[in-house]
Amino acid sequence: MTAEPIKIAILAMGGEGGGVLADWIVSLGEVNGYFAQSTSVPGVAQRTGATIYYVELFPGADSAVPRKPVLALMPMPGDVDVVLASELMEAGRAVQRGLVTSARTTLIASSHRVYSISEKSSMGDGIVDSEILMREARHAAKRFVQFNMAEVAERAGSVISAVLFGALCAAEALPFSREQFEATIERGGVGIKLSLDAFDGGYKHAMRDRPEISFVVAEEKPVTRIASPGNHAVAALVERARQFPHEATDLVIEGIRRLIDYQDVAYAALYLDRLEALRSAPGGNDAGLLGETARYLALWMSYEDTIRVADLKTRGSRFERVRSEVRAKPDQLLQINEFMHPRVEEIGETLPTSLGRWLLSSRSARQFIARFAREGRVIRTSSLGGFLLLYLLARLRRWRRGTLRYALETVRIETWLARIRALATSEPALAMEAAECQRLVKGYGDTHTRGLKNYEMLMEVVDRYGGSLKPVTLRELRNAALSDEYGNALRACMEKHSIFGEKKA
């Protein structure tokens, strides 16, 4: 019998049963003659870092004269036998921390992805390449067991911890039999059948010893309210869309759907009017330019104001998704708290144009409103009062065209389109890069403000240098802005190219 403890690290997010998994391993060890110790280090918020549960098992608890081991309180780099990760990014974090070593560690991880806060909040495409994570994990571990455990748990109607427990059993990284593993679940006394089904699924998948990877993460799309093919106004818009180059048609039609859902049919018609103005301009009929402009124009025209946020938070599809994510049973009550922190700017921009301008220009009015907005509010949309509050705010959609935000965005959009039309005549490649700069304008609140500031800096560069600005330079500036929403990387890149100094040839 080895005199060394078995060291196990579990990285799991909230709601995935990481604590239950740690308790199962402790119970498994204690019932079968091992000393066991479990500790945990909580993660911070949602997906900025998982909770790390650490378990050490030491043999000899059932000896006639048992020794008293001194067990560690947390995992140390290079000194872990088994790492269990509930998601692929967490496996990558374990590798990065040095918890996984090729000479020692069995790494068991789910191959599905739950995007981290840094990935979701990135100004550009901040998603970490899953293939890179998989390759690094495989290279770092002595043995790497992976498959889509979330999918197996979903089919079993259980949580991912039971699937991980089954995979741990199949990996034979612990000196216990399958019967001893299953008996541990039965001793828990809660959700035994579902947990055993998920355990069996995890065991069977791990025993296959081959990759079974699925990286499909579906992005929730708002439900289009007017999907009827018999709607003549919509049919007319689709017919107009089919007049665009074939390569751009699908993007244009998707833009129509998005904007009808966002506002109404007339707003989608305005979208087509703007695209047709570009198509009729010299050089504007290029399929690539039209397609990219169609993509980013639809995104810009569906900007996130307080009305849009309230609309999305009160949709039936959102309540269904939340219930599904937390695995609430049909007879269970679910409370949803929305943490609302509207700035004075958002409040003013939701008002009619003249009133909004007065509020934002009046120091005393701003200070008065700021006193109520500073601390924010918690609105429970699962209650009648909270739901009605946001529902009525969402119904202001019909008056959106009269708001200050609509007036501001209209000016910005028309200026952007005019710039693209002008560049398309003589600098089509630069026009394409300018169209893609809209990627910086996104989000809500401070994120939108910072992105808009970076966008305006780039457009100032385009307007000042015109045709002498190389498309590759603008692309580099845009990528710098996307990498850092605070603009530090953009300013460094501008300095590198001597922007606003002597013009570059």
C-alpha positions in Angstrom: 0.0 0.0 0.0 1.4 3.4 -1.0 2.3 5.8 1.8 1.7 8.8 -0.4 -1.7 10.7 -0.5 -3.8 10.7 -3.7 -4.2 14.4 -4.6 -7.3 15.4 -6.6 -8.2 18.9 -7.9 -11.8 19.7 -9.1 -12.5 22.8 -11.1 -16.2 23.5 -11.5 -18.5 26.4 -11.9 -21.6 27.2 -9.9 -24.5 24.9 -10.3 -22.5 22.0 -11.7 -22.2 20.1 -8.5 -18.5 20.5 -7.8 -19.1 20.4 -4.1 -21.2 17.3 -4.4 -18.4 15.6 -6.5 -15.8 16.5 -3.8 -18.1 15.1 -1.1 -18.6 11.9 -3.1 -14.8 11.4 -3.4 -14.4 12.1 0.3 -17.1 9.6 1.2 -15.7 7.1 -1.3 -12.3 7.2 0.4 -13.5 7.3 4.1 -15.8 4.3 3.7 -13.1 2.3 2.1 -10.3 2.8 4.6 -8.8 6.2 3.7 -8.3 9.4 5.5 -9.9 12.2 3.5 -9.7 16.0 3.6 -11.5 18.4 1.4 -11.1 22.2 1.0 -12.3 24.7 -1.6 -11.2 28.1 -3.0 -14.2 29.9 -4.4 -14.1 31.4 -7.8 -15.1 35.1 -8.5 -18.5 35.8 -10.1 -19.7 33.9 -13.2 -16.9 32.5 -15.4 -14.1 34.7 -14.2 -12.8 31.6 -12.5 -14.3 28.3 -11.2 -14.3 27.1 -7.7 -11.3 24.8 -7.0 -12.1 21.9 -4.7 -9.1 20.0 -3.4 -9.3 16.5 -2.0 -6.5 14.4 -0.5 -6.9 10.7 0.3 -4.4 8.9 2.5 -4.5 5.1 3.1 -4.5 3.4 6.5 -7.5 4.8 8.3 -8.8 1.3 8.9 -5.4 0.0 10.3 -5.2 -1.3 13.8 -2.8 1.6 14.7 -3.5 4.3 12.0 -1.0 7.0 11.4 -2.1 10.6 11.5 -1.3 12.2 8.2 -0.8 15.9 7.6 -2.7 16.8 4.5 -2.4 19.9 2.3 -5.1 22.5 2.1 -4.7 23.4 -1.6 -3.2 22.0 -4.8 0.4 22.8 -5.7 1.8 23.0 -9.2 3.4 19.7 -10.3 1.9 17.8 -7.3 -1.6 16.7 -8.4 -2.6 13.2 -9.4 -6.0 13.8 -10.9 -7.6 17.0 -12.2 -11.3 17.1 -13.0 -12.6 20.0 -15.0 -16.2 20.7 -15.8 -15.5 22.7 -18.9 -12.7 22.9 -21.5 -11.5 26.4 -20.5 -11.2 25.3 -16.9 -8.9 22.4 -18.1 -6.8 25.1 -19.8 -6.7 27.1 -16.6 -5.5 24.0 -14.7 -2.7 23.5 -17.3 -1.8 27.1 -17.1 -1.5 26.9 -13.3 0.8 23.9 -13.6 -1.6 21.5 -11.9 -1.4 19.2 -14.9 1.9 17.4 -15.5 2.8 14.8 -18.2 4.7 12.6 -15.7 1.8 12.3 -13.2 -1.6 13.8 -13.9 -4.7 12.2 -15.2 -6.8 15.1 -16.7 -10.5 14.4 -17.0 -12.5 17.3 -18.6 -15.6 18.0 -20.5 -15.0 19.2 -24.1 -17.9 21.6 -24.2 -17.5 25.4 -23.8 -19.1 28.0 -21.5 -17.6 31.3 -22.5 -15.7 33.2 -19.8 -16.4 36.9 -18.9 -13.3 38.0 -20.8 -14.4 36.1 -23.9 -17.9 37.6 -23.8 -16.8 41.2 -23.0 -14.1 41.3 -25.6 -14.5 44.2 -28.1 -13.7 41.8 -30.9 -13.7 38.0 -31.3 -12.2 37.1 -27.9 -13.1 33.4 -28.0 -10.2 31.1 -27.2 -9.7 28.5 -29.9 -11.0 25.2 -28.5 -8.6 23.2 -30.6 -5.7 25.0 -29.0 -7.0 24.3 -25.5 -7.5 20.6 -26.5 -4.0 20.3 -27.9 -2.3 21.9 -24.9 -4.3 19.8 -22.5 -3.4 16.6 -24.3 0.2 17.6 -24.4 0.4 18.5 -20.7 -1.3 15.5 -19.2 -0.1 11.9 -18.6 -3.6 10.8 -19.7 -6.3 13.0 -21.0 -10.0 11.8 -20.8 -12.4 14.1 -22.6 -15.8 14.1 -24.2 -18.9 16.4 -24.1 -20.0 15.7 -20.5 -22.6 18.5 -20.5 -24.5 16.6 -23.3 -24.3 13.3 -21.4 -25.6 15.1 -18.3 -28.4 16.7 -20.2 -29.6 13.4 -21.6 -29.6 11.8 -18.2 -31.4 14.7 -16.6 -28.6 15.2 -14.1 -25.6 17.5 -13.5 -22.1 17.2 -14.9 -20.6 16.2 -11.5 -22.1 12.7 -11.8 -20.7 12.3 -15.3 -17.3 13.4 -14.1 -17.6 10.8 -11.3 -18.3 8.1 -13.8 -15.3 9.2 -16.0 -13.1 9.2 -12.9 -14.1 5.6 -12.2 -13.5 4.5 -15.8 -10.1 6.2 -15.8 -9.0 3.9 -12.9 -7.1 6.7 -11.4 -8.3 5.8 -7.9 -8.0 2.3 -6.2 -11.8 1.7 -6.0 -14.2 -0.5 -8.0 -17.2 0.6 -9.9 -19.4 -0.9 -7.2 -17.8 1.2 -4.6 -18.3 4.3 -6.7 -22.0 3.6 -7.3 -22.5 2.8 -3.6 -21.2 6.3 -2.8 -23.9 7.8 -4.9 -26.5 5.7 -3.3 -25.4 6.8 0.2 -26.1 10.3 -0.8 -29.8 9.6 -0.8 -30.8 12.4 -3.2 -31.5 12.1 -7.0 -30.0 8.6 -6.9 -31.4 7.2 -10.2 -30.6 10.3 -12.3 -27.1 10.5 -10.8 -26.5 6.8 -11.5 -27.7 7.2 -15.1 -25.3 10.2 -15.6 -22.5 8.2 -13.9 -23.1 5.3 -16.3 -23.0 7.6 -19.2 -19.8 9.1 -18.1 -18.3 5.7 -17.4 -19.2 4.3 -20.9 -17.9 7.4 -22.7 -14.6 7.3 -20.9 -14.2 3.6 -21.5 -14.3 4.2 -25.2 -11.0 6.0 -24.9 -11.6 8.1 -28.0 -12.5 11.8 -28.6 -16.1 12.7 -28.8 -16.1 16.5 -29.1 -18.8 18.9 -29.9 -18.0 22.6 -29.9 -21.4 23.8 -31.0 -22.5 26.6 -28.7 -25.8 28.1 -29.9 -26.2 31.8 -29.6 -29.7 32.7 -28.5 -31.4 34.7 -31.1 -34.5 36.9 -30.5 -37.7 35.4 -31.8 -38.8 37.1 -34.9 -42.4 38.4 -34.4 -43.5 38.4 -38.0 -42.4 35.1 -39.5 -45.6 34.6 -41.5 -44.8 34.1 -45.2 -48.2 35.6 -46.0 -47.2 39.1 -44.7 -47.1 41.1 -48.0 -45.0 43.9 -46.5 -42.3 41.4 -45.4 -42.5 39.6 -48.7 -41.8 42.8 -50.5 -38.7 43.5 -48.4 -37.4 40.0 -49.1 -37.9 40.5 -52.8 -36.0 43.8 -52.6 -33.2 41.9 -50.8 -32.9 39.4 -53.6 -31.9 42.2 -56.0 -28.6 42.5 -54.2 -25.6 40.4 -55.3 -26.1 36.7 -54.5 -23.2 36.7 -52.0 -24.8 39.4 -49.9 -28.4 38.3 -50.1 -28.5 36.0 -47.0 -26.9 38.7 -44.9 -29.4 41.3 -46.1 -32.3 39.0 -45.4 -31.0 38.3 -41.9 -30.7 42.0 -41.4 -34.3 42.5 -42.3 -35.4 39.8 -39.8 -33.3 41.3 -37.1 -34.7 44.9 -37.6 -38.3 43.8 -37.8 -37.8 42.1 -34.5 -36.1 45.1 -33.1 -38.5 47.7 -34.4 -41.0 47.2 -37.2 -41.3 46.6 -41.0 -40.8 50.3 -41.8 -37.5 50.3 -39.9 -36.3 47.3 -42.0 -37.3 49.2 -45.1 -35.1 52.0 -44.0 -32.3 49.5 -43.7 -32.8 48.5 -47.3 -33.0 52.1 -48.4 -29.6 52.8 -46.9 -28.1 49.7 -48.5 -29.5 50.6 -51.9 -28.0 54.0 -51.6 -24.6 52.4 -51.3 -25.3 49.9 -54.1 -26.2 52.7 -56.5 -23.0 54.7 -55.6 -19.9 54.4 -57.8 -18.0 51.3 -56.7 -20.7 50.4 -54.1 -22.1 47.4 -55.9 -19.2 45.2 -54.8 -20.6 42.1 -53.2 -18.0 41.9 -50.5 -18.5 45.6 -49.5 -22.3 45.3 -49.6 -22.3 42.1 -47.5 -20.1 43.5 -44.8 -22.0 46.8 -44.7 -25.3 44.9 -44.5 -23.9 42.9 -41.6 -22.7 45.9 -39.6 -25.5 48.2 -40.5 -28.0 45.7 -39.1 -26.0 45.5 -35.9 -25.8 49.3 -35.6 -29.4 49.9 -36.3 -30.3 47.4 -33.6 -28.3 49.3 -31.0 -28.9 48.4 -27.3 -30.9 51.1 -25.6 -32.9 50.7 -22.4 -35.9 49.8 -24.4 -34.1 46.9 -26.1 -32.6 45.7 -22.8 -36.1 45.7 -21.2 -37.5 43.9 -24.2 -35.0 41.0 -24.1 -35.3 40.6 -20.3 -39.1 40.1 -20.5 -39.3 37.6 -23.4 -40.8 34.3 -22.7 -37.8 32.6 -24.5 -35.5 34.1 -21.9 -37.5 32.7 -18.9 -37.5 29.3 -20.6 -33.7 29.5 -21.1 -33.0 30.5 -17.5 -35.2 27.7 -16.2 -33.4 25.2 -18.4 -30.0 26.5 -17.4 -30.7 26.1 -13.7 -32.6 22.9 -14.3 -35.7 24.1 -12.4 -38.5 21.6 -12.2 -42.0 22.5 -13.5 -43.3 22.8 -10.0 -40.4 24.8 -8.7 -40.6 28.6 -8.2 -37.8 30.5 -9.8 -36.8 34.0 -8.8 -34.8 36.2 -11.3 -33.2 39.4 -10.1 -32.0 42.0 -12.6 -29.3 44.3 -11.4 -30.1 47.6 -13.2 -27.6 50.5 -13.1 -28.8 53.0 -15.6 -26.5 56.0 -16.1 -27.9 59.5 -16.5 -27.0 59.3 -20.2 -29.2 56.2 -20.7 -32.1 57.9 -18.9 -31.7 61.1 -20.9 -31.3 59.2 -24.3 -34.6 57.3 -23.7 -36.5 60.6 -23.4 -37.9 62.6 -26.3 -35.1 64.4 -28.2 -35.6 67.9 -26.9 -36.3 66.8 -23.3 -33.3 64.5 -23.3 -31.0 67.2 -24.6 -32.2 69.6 -21.9 -31.6 66.9 -19.2 -28.1 66.1 -20.3 -27.1 69.8 -20.7 -28.6 70.9 -17.3 -26.1 70.4 -14.5 -28.8 70.6 -11.8 -31.1 68.2 -13.6 -28.2 65.7 -14.1 -27.3 65.9 -10.4 -30.9 65.3 -9.4 -31.3 62.2 -11.6 -27.9 60.9 -10.6 -28.9 60.7 -7.0 -31.5 58.1 -7.9 -29.5 56.3 -10.5 -26.2 56.1 -8.7 -26.9 53.0 -6.5 -29.0 51.2 -9.1 -32.0 48.9 -8.5 -32.6 45.2 -8.3 -35.7 44.4 -10.3 -37.2 40.9 -9.9 -38.7 40.1 -13.3 -40.2 36.9 -11.9 -42.5 39.0 -9.8 -45.6 40.8 -11.3 -44.4 44.3 -10.4 -40.9 43.9 -11.7 -42.0 42.2 -14.9 -44.6 44.9 -15.6 -42.0 47.7 -15.0 -39.7 46.3 -17.7 -42.6 45.2 -19.9 -44.0 48.7 -20.0 -40.5 50.1 -20.7 -40.1 47.7 -23.6 -43.5 48.9 -25.0 -41.9 52.3 -25.5 -40.5 50.7 -28.7 -43.2 52.3 -30.8 -41.9 55.8 -29.7 -38.2 54.9 -30.1 -37.9 57.1 -33.3 -38.7 60.1 -31.1 -35.9 59.5 -28.6 -32.7 61.3 -28.2 -30.7 58.0 -28.7 -32.4 57.4 -32.0 -31.5 60.9 -33.2 -27.8 60.5 -32.2 -27.5 57.0 -33.7 -29.1 58.2 -37.0 -26.5 60.9 -37.4 -23.7 58.5 -36.6 -25.0 55.8 -39.0 -25.6 58.3 -41.9 -22.1 59.7 -41.4 -20.5 56.2 -41.5 -22.5 55.3 -44.6 -21.5 58.5 -46.4 -17.9 57.9 -45.6 -18.1 54.3 -47.1 -19.8 55.6 -50.2 -17.1 58.2 -50.7 -14.3 55.7 -50.2 -15.9 53.1 -52.4 -15.4 55.3 -55.4 -11.6 55.5 -55.3 -10.5 53.3 -52.4 -12.6 50.2 -52.2 -10.2 48.3 -50.0 -10.2 51.2 -47.5 -14.0 51.4 -47.7 -14.2 47.7 -46.6 -11.9 48.4 -43.6 -14.0 51.5 -42.7 -17.1 49.4 -42.8 -15.7 46.9 -40.4 -14.8 49.6 -37.9 -18.4 49.5 -36.8 -17.4 46.4 -34.8 -16.1 48.8 -32.2 -19.6 50.3 -31.5 -21.4 47.7 -29.4 -22.9 47.0 -26.0 -24.5 49.2 -23.4 -23.5 51.8 -20.9 -19.8 52.3 -20.4 -18.8 49.6 -22.8 -20.7 51.4 -25.6 -19.2 54.8 -24.6 -15.6 53.5 -24.7 -16.1 51.6 -28.0 -17.7 54.7 -29.6 -14.8 56.8 -28.5 -12.3 54.4 -30.1 -14.4 54.3 -33.3 -14.5 58.1 -33.6 -10.7 58.2 -33.2 -10.4 55.8 -36.2 -12.9 57.7 -38.3 -10.9 60.9 -37.5 -7.9 59.2 -38.9 -9.7 58.1 -42.0 -11.1 61.6 -42.6 -7.8 63.3 -42.1 -5.6 61.0 -44.2 -8.1 59.9 -46.8 -6.7 57.9 -49.7 -3.1 58.1 -48.3 -4.1 55.8 -45.5 -3.2 52.2 -46.3 -6.0 49.7 -45.7 -3.6 47.5 -43.8 -2.8 50.3 -41.4 -6.5 51.0 -40.7 -6.9 47.2 -40.1 -4.0 47.2 -37.6 -5.5 50.3 -35.8 -8.9 48.6 -35.6 -7.4 45.4 -34.2 -5.5 47.4 -31.6 -8.8 49.1 -30.6 -10.6 45.8 -30.4 -7.9 44.3 -28.2 -8.3 47.1 -25.5 -11.5 48.9 -25.0 -9.8 51.6 -23.0 -7.9 52.8 -26.1 -4.3 52.4 -24.7 -3.4 49.8 -27.4 -4.9 52.1 -30.1 -3.0 55.1 -29.0 0.2 53.0 -29.0 -0.5 51.8 -32.5 -1.2 55.3 -33.7 2.1 56.5 -32.2 3.8 53.6 -34.0 2.5 54.8 -37.3 3.0 58.5 -36.5 -0.7 59.1 -36.8 -1.6 62.8 -36.4 2.1 63.6 -37.0 3.5 63.9 -40.4 1.4 62.0 -42.9 2.5 58.6 -43.9 2.8 57.9 -47.6 
